[in-house]
Amino acid sequence: MRHPAYPFILFTPLHLCVLFLILNIITVAAYAKDKPHYGNTVAIAVKRIVDGDTFRVNIPNYPAIIGYDIPVRIDGIDAPEIRRAKCPQEKELGIKAMDKLAELLSKGRHIWLVHMRRDSFFRIRATVFMDTTNVGAELIKKGLAVPESKKDFDWCSYTLEDSENNQSSRPIHHDDVMRI
C-alpha cells in the first residue's frame, strides 16, 4: 500500500530505515553465529594420528609451511587424553579413540576439511569428513568422543565396556553434533 504523502514511492524514508536496520541485525547475527573460516579443502595423505581428535596431513596446492605435515583438530568434539590422562581408563579410551580415528581416516578416498580455521596452537580446526562420513559424529556415536561443549566430561568414570557394549550408556548421543 502506498503512503498518502508519497503516492509515487513504495517505501517511506522511515520504512527504508527500519528495513536497513533489520537487514543489518540479520547480517550481524549470521556472522556472529559462525566464527570466520577459510574455506574447504581435501587432504591427500594422513601423515600421523596424534590422538583421538587430532591428526597430521599433507594438503595439496598449499605452500609447505601451511600444507605439509600440518596438524588438524576435529572441530566440535573432544576425545579422551592420552598424554595428559587423569587416570588409566582415560588413557586406554584415548588410545582406542586414536585407533578408531586411524581406521576411519583409512577407509575412504578423500579427507574433506570443511570450514577450516586456525586454533591457538596453529592447528587447522575443521569439520572432517572421510568421503561422506562425518568423522567427529562417528567418534561420538562410538562413545569415543563427546561434543566440545562437554569438554569437562569425566572419562575416568566411563569404562571401555560402556563404549564397546552398551550403546545407551554413550556419554552423548551422536545427534548432538551439528551436521553440515
C-alpha positions as CSV (number, residue, x, y, z in Angstrom):
1,M,0.0,0.0,0.0
2,R,1.3,3.4,-0.9
3,H,1.7,6.1,1.7
4,P,-0.7,9.1,1.1
5,A,2.1,11.7,1.4
6,Y,4.3,9.8,-1.1
7,P,2.0,8.4,-3.8
8,F,4.8,7.6,-6.2
9,I,7.2,6.0,-3.7
10,L,6.6,2.4,-2.5
11,F,8.5,2.9,0.8
12,T,8.8,6.0,3.0
13,P,12.2,7.0,4.5
14,L,11.1,5.5,7.8
15,H,10.3,2.2,6.1
16,L,13.7,2.2,4.5
17,C,15.4,2.9,7.8
18,V,13.6,0.1,9.5
19,L,14.3,-2.3,6.6
20,F,18.0,-1.3,6.7
21,L,18.2,-1.9,10.5
22,I,16.6,-5.3,10.2
23,L,18.9,-6.4,7.4
24,N,21.9,-5.2,9.5
25,I,20.8,-7.1,12.5
26,I,20.3,-10.3,10.5
27,T,23.7,-10.0,8.9
28,V,25.5,-9.3,12.1
29,A,23.7,-12.3,13.8
30,A,24.6,-14.6,10.9
31,Y,28.3,-13.6,11.1
32,A,28.4,-13.7,14.9
33,K,27.0,-17.2,15.0
34,D,29.8,-18.8,13.0
35,K,33.5,-18.0,13.5
36,P,35.3,-17.0,10.3
37,H,36.6,-19.9,8.3
38,Y,39.0,-20.2,5.4
39,G,37.1,-22.5,3.1
40,N,37.3,-26.2,2.5
41,T,39.9,-28.4,1.0
42,V,40.9,-32.1,0.5
43,A,43.9,-33.6,2.3
44,I,45.8,-36.2,0.3
45,A,47.8,-38.0,2.9
46,V,47.5,-38.6,6.6
47,K,51.0,-38.4,8.0
48,R,50.2,-39.4,11.6
49,I,47.4,-39.8,14.1
50,V,48.3,-37.7,17.1
51,D,45.3,-38.6,19.4
52,G,41.6,-39.2,19.2
53,D,40.7,-35.8,17.8
54,T,44.0,-34.6,16.1
55,F,45.9,-35.9,13.1
56,R,48.6,-34.5,10.7
57,V,48.1,-34.3,7.0
58,N,49.6,-33.1,3.7
59,I,47.3,-30.7,1.8
60,P,48.0,-30.4,-2.0
61,N,48.5,-27.0,-3.6
62,Y,49.2,-25.3,-0.3
63,P,52.6,-23.8,0.5
64,A,54.7,-26.3,2.5
65,I,54.6,-24.1,5.6
66,I,50.9,-24.5,5.9
67,G,50.2,-27.6,3.9
68,Y,52.9,-30.1,4.7
69,D,52.6,-32.2,7.8
70,I,50.1,-29.8,9.3
71,P,48.1,-30.7,12.4
72,V,44.3,-30.9,12.1
73,R,42.0,-30.8,15.1
74,I,38.5,-32.1,14.5
75,D,36.1,-29.3,15.3
76,G,33.2,-29.8,17.7
77,I,34.5,-32.8,19.6
78,D,36.7,-33.7,22.5
79,A,38.3,-37.1,22.8
80,P,39.9,-38.7,25.9
81,E,43.5,-37.6,26.5
82,I,46.5,-39.9,26.1
83,R,49.5,-37.9,27.3
84,R,47.6,-35.8,29.9
85,A,45.2,-38.5,31.0
86,K,43.8,-38.2,34.5
87,C,43.5,-42.0,35.0
88,P,44.4,-45.3,33.3
89,Q,40.8,-45.6,31.9
90,E,41.1,-42.3,30.1
91,K,44.4,-43.2,28.6
92,E,43.0,-46.5,27.4
93,L,40.0,-44.8,25.9
94,G,42.2,-42.2,24.3
95,I,44.2,-45.0,22.6
96,K,41.0,-46.6,21.5
97,A,39.8,-43.3,20.1
98,M,43.1,-42.8,18.3
99,D,42.8,-46.3,16.7
100,K,39.2,-45.6,15.6
101,L,40.3,-42.3,14.1
102,A,43.0,-44.1,12.2
103,E,40.5,-46.7,11.0
104,L,38.0,-44.0,9.9
105,L,40.6,-42.0,8.0
106,S,42.0,-45.0,6.2
107,K,38.6,-46.3,4.9
108,G,37.8,-43.8,2.2
109,R,39.4,-42.0,-0.7
110,H,39.0,-38.3,0.3
111,I,39.5,-36.5,3.6
112,W,37.5,-33.3,3.4
113,L,38.4,-30.4,5.7
114,V,35.3,-28.2,5.9
115,H,35.1,-24.7,7.5
116,M,38.8,-24.6,8.2
117,R,40.1,-22.1,10.7
118,R,43.2,-21.8,13.0
119,D,43.2,-22.5,16.7
120,S,45.6,-21.2,19.4
121,F,48.1,-24.0,18.7
122,F,48.4,-23.1,14.9
123,R,46.5,-26.2,14.1
124,I,43.7,-26.3,11.5
125,R,40.4,-26.8,13.1
126,A,37.8,-28.2,10.7
127,T,34.8,-30.4,10.4
128,V,36.3,-33.6,9.0
129,F,34.6,-35.9,6.5
130,M,36.0,-39.2,5.2
131,D,34.2,-39.3,1.8
132,T,30.6,-38.7,3.2
133,T,31.1,-39.8,6.8
134,N,31.4,-37.1,9.5
135,V,34.4,-38.3,11.4
136,G,33.6,-36.4,14.6
137,A,30.0,-37.6,14.7
138,E,31.2,-41.2,14.1
139,L,33.6,-40.9,17.1
140,I,30.8,-39.6,19.3
141,K,28.4,-42.4,18.0
142,K,31.0,-45.0,19.1
143,G,31.3,-43.4,22.5
144,L,35.0,-42.3,21.9
145,A,34.4,-38.6,22.0
146,V,31.9,-36.0,23.3
147,P,30.8,-32.7,21.8
148,E,33.2,-30.0,22.7
149,S,30.6,-28.3,24.9
150,K,31.0,-31.3,27.2
151,K,34.8,-30.8,27.4
152,D,34.9,-31.5,31.2
153,F,33.4,-35.0,30.7
154,D,34.7,-37.4,33.4
155,W,36.4,-40.1,31.3
156,C,37.6,-41.8,34.5
157,S,34.1,-42.9,35.4
158,Y,33.4,-44.1,31.8
159,T,34.7,-47.6,31.0
160,L,35.8,-49.4,27.9
161,E,32.8,-51.7,28.3
162,D,30.5,-48.7,28.1
163,S,31.9,-47.7,24.7
164,E,32.0,-51.3,23.4
165,N,28.8,-52.9,24.6
166,N,26.1,-50.6,25.7
167,Q,25.0,-48.0,23.1
168,S,22.6,-46.4,25.6
169,S,25.4,-45.5,28.0
170,R,27.4,-43.4,25.5
171,P,28.3,-40.1,27.1
172,I,26.5,-38.1,24.4
173,H,24.3,-39.2,21.5
174,H,25.8,-38.6,18.0
175,D,22.8,-36.5,17.0
176,D,24.2,-33.8,19.4
177,V,26.8,-32.9,16.8
178,M,25.6,-30.4,14.2
179,R,25.6,-31.8,10.7
180,I,26.7,-29.7,7.8
